[in-house]
Amino acid sequence: MLSKSSFPAALSPRRRVSIRRDEADFVVAFEPDDIVVFRHNEANALRKVCNSLRWEIVRDTVADPNDLASW
């Protein structure tokens, strides 16, 4: 019989980050230190990377074209 400890608990975010525009690119920065760790020309690609790394996006100042509420 399996115990509760045999199952992984819900995974919590590893880091807190922000996504913002930096001139022509978008960047991901650690919060609250504002250390830029990723730079890319598409914000959606950065969101996917953050989600796959289990990083919590605490501030996203980029409008999502698929979500009119973010404009």
N, CA, C and O atoms as a GROMACS GRO file, in nm:
protein
  284
    1MET      N    1   0.083  -0.117   0.000
    1MET     CA    2   0.000   0.000   0.000
    1MET      C    3   0.088   0.125   0.000
    1MET      O    4   0.191   0.128   0.068
    2LEU      N    5   0.048   0.227  -0.076
    2LEU     CA    6   0.125   0.350  -0.086
    2LEU      C    7   0.083   0.449   0.021
    2LEU      O    8  -0.036   0.466   0.048
    3SER      N    9   0.179   0.513   0.079
    3SER     CA   10   0.148   0.616   0.177
    3SER      C   11   0.136   0.751   0.109
    3SER      O   12   0.172   0.765  -0.008
    4LYS      N   13   0.086   0.850   0.181
    4LYS     CA   14   0.073   0.984   0.125
    4LYS      C   15   0.208   1.041   0.084
    4LYS      O   16   0.217   1.119  -0.010
    5SER      N   17   0.313   1.002   0.154
    5SER     CA   18   0.445   1.054   0.122
    5SER      C   19   0.499   0.998  -0.009
    5SER      O   20   0.599   1.048  -0.060
    6SER      N   21   0.436   0.895  -0.064
    6SER     CA   22   0.478   0.838  -0.192
    6SER      C   23   0.440   0.927  -0.309
    6SER      O   24   0.499   0.916  -0.417
    7PHE      N   25   0.344   1.014  -0.289
    7PHE     CA   26   0.298   1.102  -0.396
    7PHE      C   27   0.361   1.240  -0.380
    7PHE      O   28   0.368   1.292  -0.269
    8PRO      N   29   0.406   1.299  -0.490
    8PRO     CA   30   0.465   1.433  -0.478
    8PRO      C   31   0.359   1.535  -0.440
    8PRO      O   32   0.246   1.531  -0.489
    9ALA      N   33   0.397   1.625  -0.355
    9ALA     CA   34   0.306   1.733  -0.315
    9ALA      C   35   0.294   1.832  -0.430
    9ALA      O   36   0.374   1.828  -0.524
   10ALA      N   37   0.196   1.918  -0.424
   10ALA     CA   38   0.182   2.022  -0.526
   10ALA      C   39   0.310   2.104  -0.529
   10ALA      O   40   0.360   2.148  -0.426
   11LEU      N   41   0.362   2.122  -0.647
   11LEU     CA   42   0.489   2.191  -0.661
   11LEU      C   43   0.470   2.342  -0.651
   11LEU      O   44   0.386   2.400  -0.720
   12SER      N   45   0.547   2.402  -0.566
   12SER     CA   46   0.538   2.548  -0.549
   12SER      C   47   0.637   2.615  -0.644
   12SER      O   48   0.734   2.553  -0.687
   13PRO      N   49   0.612   2.741  -0.675
   13PRO     CA   50   0.704   2.812  -0.764
   13PRO      C   51   0.844   2.819  -0.706
   13PRO      O   52   0.862   2.832  -0.585
   14ARG      N   53   0.944   2.810  -0.793
   14ARG     CA   54   1.083   2.813  -0.749
   14ARG      C   55   1.136   2.956  -0.735
   14ARG      O   56   1.216   2.985  -0.646
   15ARG      N   57   1.089   3.045  -0.823
   15ARG     CA   58   1.138   3.184  -0.823
   15ARG      C   59   1.022   3.277  -0.853
   15ARG      O   60   0.920   3.237  -0.908
   16ARG      N   61   1.039   3.402  -0.816
   16ARG     CA   62   0.943   3.508  -0.849
   16ARG      C   63   1.010   3.596  -0.953
   16ARG      O   64   1.120   3.645  -0.932
   17VAL      N   65   0.940   3.617  -1.067
   17VAL     CA   66   0.999   3.693  -1.176
   17VAL      C   67   0.900   3.794  -1.232
   17VAL      O   68   0.780   3.789  -1.205
   18SER      N   69   0.954   3.887  -1.310
   18SER     CA   70   0.870   3.982  -1.383
   18SER      C   71   0.907   3.975  -1.531
   18SER      O   72   1.020   3.941  -1.567
   19ILE      N   73   0.810   4.008  -1.615
   19ILE     CA   74   0.832   4.016  -1.759
   19ILE      C   75   0.800   4.159  -1.801
   19ILE      O   76   0.695   4.214  -1.767
   20ARG      N   77   0.893   4.218  -1.875
   20ARG     CA   78   0.873   4.357  -1.918
   20ARG      C   79   0.945   4.381  -2.049
   20ARG      O   80   1.028   4.300  -2.093
   21ARG      N   81   0.912   4.493  -2.110
   21ARG     CA   82   0.977   4.535  -2.234
   21ARG      C   83   1.108   4.606  -2.198
   21ARG      O   84   1.112   4.686  -2.104
   22ASP      N   85   1.214   4.576  -2.274
   22ASP     CA   86   1.342   4.644  -2.257
   22ASP      C   87   1.392   4.680  -2.396
   22ASP      O   88   1.458   4.600  -2.463
   23GLU      N   89   1.360   4.800  -2.439
   23GLU     CA   90   1.389   4.849  -2.574
   23GLU      C   91   1.320   4.757  -2.676
   23GLU      O   92   1.197   4.748  -2.675
   24ALA      N   93   1.394   4.691  -2.763
   24ALA     CA   94   1.332   4.610  -2.869
   24ALA      C   95   1.294   4.470  -2.822
   24ALA      O   96   1.217   4.401  -2.889
   25ASP      N   97   1.345   4.427  -2.708
   25ASP     CA   98   1.322   4.291  -2.659
   25ASP      C   99   1.232   4.291  -2.535
   25ASP      O  100   1.198   4.395  -2.480
   26PHE      N  101   1.196   4.169  -2.496
   26PHE     CA  102   1.128   4.145  -2.369
   26PHE      C  103   1.228   4.075  -2.278
   26PHE      O  104   1.313   4.000  -2.326
   27VAL      N  105   1.216   4.098  -2.148
   27VAL     CA  106   1.310   4.036  -2.055
   27VAL      C  107   1.235   3.975  -1.938
   27VAL      O  108   1.126   4.018  -1.902
   28VAL      N  109   1.298   3.873  -1.879
   28VAL     CA  110   1.253   3.813  -1.754
   28VAL      C  111   1.357   3.851  -1.651
   28VAL      O  112   1.477   3.833  -1.672
   29ALA      N  113   1.311   3.905  -1.537
   29ALA     CA  114   1.402   3.946  -1.430
   29ALA      C  115   1.355   3.887  -1.298
   29ALA      O  116   1.236   3.877  -1.270
   30PHE      N  117   1.453   3.846  -1.217
   30PHE     CA  118   1.421   3.798  -1.083
   30PHE      C  119   1.368   3.913  -1.000
   30PHE      O  120   1.417   4.026  -1.009
   31GLU      N  121   1.267   3.885  -0.918
   31GLU     CA  122   1.210   3.984  -0.826
   31GLU      C  123   1.258   3.951  -0.686
   31GLU      O  124   1.269   3.832  -0.654
   32PRO      N  125   1.285   4.043  -0.603
   32PRO     CA  126   1.277   4.188  -0.620
   32PRO      C  127   1.409   4.250  -0.667
   32PRO      O  128   1.419   4.372  -0.672
   33ASP      N  129   1.509   4.168  -0.700
   33ASP     CA  130   1.642   4.219  -0.730
   33ASP      C  131   1.656   4.281  -0.869
   33ASP      O  132   1.752   4.354  -0.895
   34ASP      N  133   1.561   4.254  -0.958
   34ASP     CA  134   1.562   4.305  -1.095
   34ASP      C  135   1.687   4.263  -1.171
   34ASP      O  136   1.747   4.343  -1.243
   35ILE      N  137   1.725   4.138  -1.156
   35ILE     CA  138   1.838   4.081  -1.229
   35ILE      C  139   1.781   4.012  -1.353
   35ILE      O  140   1.705   3.916  -1.342
   36VAL      N  141   1.818   4.061  -1.471
   36VAL     CA  142   1.766   4.006  -1.597
   36VAL      C  143   1.833   3.872  -1.624
   36VAL      O  144   1.956   3.861  -1.623
   37VAL      N  145   1.749   3.768  -1.648
   37VAL     CA  146   1.802   3.634  -1.671
   37VAL      C  147   1.771   3.580  -1.811
   37VAL      O  148   1.841   3.492  -1.860
   38PHE      N  149   1.668   3.634  -1.875
   38PHE     CA  150   1.634   3.593  -2.012
   38PHE      C  151   1.597   3.716  -2.093
   38PHE      O  152   1.543   3.813  -2.040
   39ARG      N  153   1.628   3.710  -2.221
   39ARG     CA  154   1.592   3.817  -2.315
   39ARG      C  155   1.547   3.748  -2.444
   39ARG      O  156   1.611   3.653  -2.491
   40HIS      N  157   1.434   3.796  -2.501
   40HIS     CA  158   1.380   3.735  -2.622
   40HIS      C  159   1.295   3.838  -2.695
   40HIS      O  160   1.253   3.937  -2.636
   41ASN      N  161   1.271   3.815  -2.824
   41ASN     CA  162   1.189   3.910  -2.900
   41ASN      C  163   1.040   3.883  -2.888
   41ASN      O  164   0.960   3.960  -2.941
   42GLU      N  165   1.000   3.774  -2.821
   42GLU     CA  166   0.858   3.742  -2.803
   42GLU      C  167   0.828   3.716  -2.654
   42GLU      O  168   0.893   3.634  -2.590
   43ALA      N  169   0.729   3.788  -2.602
   43ALA     CA  170   0.692   3.772  -2.461
   43ALA      C  171   0.630   3.635  -2.433
   43ALA      O  172   0.653   3.577  -2.327
   44ASN      N  173   0.552   3.581  -2.527
   44ASN     CA  174   0.488   3.451  -2.506
   44ASN      C  175   0.592   3.340  -2.486
   44ASN      O  176   0.572   3.250  -2.405
   45ALA      N  177   0.701   3.347  -2.560
   45ALA     CA  178   0.806   3.246  -2.544
   45ALA      C  179   0.865   3.253  -2.404
   45ALA      O  180   0.896   3.150  -2.343
   46LEU      N  181   0.882   3.374  -2.352
   46LEU     CA  182   0.934   3.389  -2.216
   46LEU      C  183   0.835   3.337  -2.112
   46LEU      O  184   0.875   3.276  -2.013
   47ARG      N  185   0.705   3.361  -2.134
   47ARG     CA  186   0.603   3.309  -2.041
   47ARG      C  187   0.609   3.156  -2.036
   47ARG      O  188   0.599   3.096  -1.929
   48LYS      N  189   0.624   3.093  -2.153
   48LYS     CA  190   0.630   2.946  -2.158
   48LYS      C  191   0.752   2.894  -2.083
   48LYS      O  192   0.742   2.795  -2.009
   49VAL      N  193   0.866   2.958  -2.101
   49VAL     CA  194   0.986   2.916  -2.029
   49VAL      C  195   0.967   2.929  -1.879
   49VAL      O  196   1.002   2.839  -1.804
   50CYS      N  197   0.912   3.041  -1.836
   50CYS     CA  198   0.888   3.062  -1.693
   50CYS      C  199   0.795   2.956  -1.636
   50CYS      O  200   0.819   2.903  -1.528
   51ASN      N  201   0.688   2.924  -1.709
   51ASN     CA  202   0.596   2.821  -1.663
   51ASN      C  203   0.663   2.685  -1.656
   51ASN      O  204   0.639   2.609  -1.562
   52SER      N  205   0.746   2.652  -1.755
   52SER     CA  206   0.811   2.521  -1.754
   52SER      C  207   0.914   2.510  -1.641
   52SER      O  208   0.940   2.401  -1.591
   53LEU      N  209   0.972   2.622  -1.601
   53LEU     CA  210   1.067   2.624  -1.490
   53LEU      C  211   0.998   2.641  -1.354
   53LEU      O  212   1.065   2.644  -1.251
   54ARG      N  213   0.866   2.652  -1.355
   54ARG     CA  214   0.785   2.672  -1.235
   54ARG      C  215   0.820   2.802  -1.166
   54ARG      O  216   0.823   2.810  -1.043
   55TRP      N  217   0.846   2.906  -1.245
   55TRP     CA  218   0.871   3.038  -1.191
   55TRP      C  219   0.740   3.113  -1.188
   55TRP      O  220   0.665   3.112  -1.286
   56GLU      N  221   0.712   3.179  -1.079
   56GLU     CA  222   0.589   3.257  -1.064
   56GLU      C  223   0.609   3.395  -1.125
   56GLU      O  224   0.699   3.469  -1.086
   57ILE      N  225   0.524   3.430  -1.221
   57ILE     CA  226   0.530   3.562  -1.283
   57ILE      C  227   0.445   3.655  -1.196
   57ILE      O  228   0.322   3.650  -1.200
   58VAL      N  229   0.513   3.739  -1.118
   58VAL     CA  230   0.442   3.827  -1.026
   58VAL      C  231   0.408   3.961  -1.088
   58VAL      O  232   0.318   4.031  -1.040
   59ARG      N  233   0.478   3.997  -1.194
   59ARG     CA  234   0.449   4.123  -1.264
   59ARG      C  235   0.475   4.102  -1.412
   59ARG      O  236   0.584   4.063  -1.452
   60ASP      N  237   0.373   4.128  -1.493
   60ASP     CA  238   0.384   4.114  -1.638
   60ASP      C  239   0.327   4.241  -1.698
   60ASP      O  240   0.205   4.260  -1.701
   61THR      N  241   0.413   4.328  -1.745
   61THR     CA  242   0.368   4.457  -1.798
   61THR      C  243   0.346   4.454  -1.949
   61THR      O  244   0.327   4.557  -2.012
   62VAL      N  245   0.349   4.334  -2.007
   62VAL     CA  246   0.332   4.318  -2.151
   62VAL      C  247   0.190   4.272  -2.179
   62VAL      O  248   0.143   4.174  -2.121
   63ALA      N  249   0.121   4.342  -2.267
   63ALA     CA  250  -0.015   4.302  -2.305
   63ALA      C  251  -0.011   4.171  -2.382
   63ALA      O  252   0.070   4.154  -2.473
   64ASP      N  253  -0.100   4.080  -2.346
   64ASP     CA  254  -0.113   3.952  -2.416
   64ASP      C  255  -0.212   3.970  -2.530
   64ASP      O  256  -0.327   4.005  -2.505
   65PRO      N  257  -0.171   3.948  -2.656
   65PRO     CA  258  -0.261   3.972  -2.769
   65PRO      C  259  -0.386   3.883  -2.768
   65PRO      O  260  -0.486   3.916  -2.832
   66ASN      N  261  -0.380   3.770  -2.697
   66ASN     CA  262  -0.495   3.679  -2.690
   66ASN      C  263  -0.590   3.712  -2.574
   66ASN      O  264  -0.694   3.649  -2.560
   67ASP      N  265  -0.554   3.810  -2.492
   67ASP     CA  266  -0.634   3.845  -2.375
   67ASP      C  267  -0.658   3.996  -2.376
   67ASP      O  268  -0.572   4.073  -2.336
   68LEU      N  269  -0.775   4.037  -2.422
   68LEU     CA  270  -0.807   4.179  -2.433
   68LEU      C  271  -0.806   4.249  -2.298
   68LEU      O  272  -0.784   4.370  -2.292
   69ALA      N  273  -0.828   4.177  -2.190
   69ALA     CA  274  -0.828   4.237  -2.057
   69ALA      C  275  -0.689   4.288  -2.018
   69ALA      O  276  -0.678   4.373  -1.929
   70SER      N  277  -0.584   4.238  -2.082
   70SER     CA  278  -0.448   4.278  -2.047
   70SER      C  279  -0.403   4.404  -2.121
   70SER      O  280  -0.293   4.453  -2.098
   71TRP      N  281  -0.488   4.455  -2.210
   71TRP     CA  282  -0.447   4.575  -2.290
   71TRP      C  283  -0.465   4.699  -2.213
   71TRP      O  284  -0.437   4.807  -2.264
   0.00000   0.00000   0.00000
